[in-house]
Amino acid sequence: MMDMIQRIIGLAIGVIVTLILLVAMTSVTANEAIVPLVIGAIAAFFWPIVIGWFLVRRAKQRQQNKIEDEVQRQVNQQNRG
């Protein structure tokens, strides 16, 4: 739960800093910058979930490949002798 709160606080700070930099360094008004900031905040919130899902899937596939290789090795060993 604390990780989620820290992530939300970090996103809020990032959005505020980005808004300030965007308005200060370009001719964009604060109202024009809201939509890109919201989209960026949503993407920043969900990318760790997507990457985590991908990495877990990859780890499970590697584990399954190791199991299949071991089974194949044992079958080959039994067939030989």
N, C-alpha and C positions, 0 to 999 in steps of 0.2 A: 504494500500500500504506500509506503514511504517513497519507493522508487517512482511510482506513478505521480505522486505529488511533486517530487523533484523535477520530473520530466515536464509537467505542466508549467511549473514555475520557470523552468529554463526556456520553454517555448514562449511564454509570455514576455520574458525579458528580451529574448531574441527578436520577437515581433516589434516590441517598442523601440529597440535600438535600430532595427532595420527601417522602421517608419521614420524615425528622426533623421537617419542618414539619407534616406530616399528624398525626403522633403528638403533637407538642407543642401544637398548636392545636385539636385536636378530641379527642373521646373514643374515637377509633379506636385499637385496639391494633395493634402492628406486624404481627401475623399476619393481621389483617383487611385491612391495607393492601397486602399483597404482590400479590394478584391484580390490582388496578387499576394498581399500579406496573409490573408485568410487561407488561400490555396497553399501557400508555402508552409503555414503553420500546420495545416492538416497533413500535408506530405511529410513534414518533419515528425509529426506525432506517430504516423503509421509506418514509416520506413523501417524502424527497428523490428516491428512485428513481422513485416514481410521478409526481411533478411533472416530473422530468426527462424521463420517457417522454412525458408529455403535451406538454411544450414542444417536444420534438424532432418529434413528430408534427405539431404546429401549424406549425413552421418549414418542414417538408417540404411541407405542403399549400400554404403561401404561395408557396414556390418553384415548385411545380407550377402554381399559378394564374398566376404571372408568366410562365412558359414558355408556357402556353396562350394568354394574352393576347397575347404577342409573336407567336406563330404565327398567331393570328387577325388581328392587325394586318398581318402580311406577306401573308397570303392576300387580305385586302381590298385591299391596295395593288396586288397583282398583278392582281386582277380589274378594277381601275379603269384601269389603264394599262399 
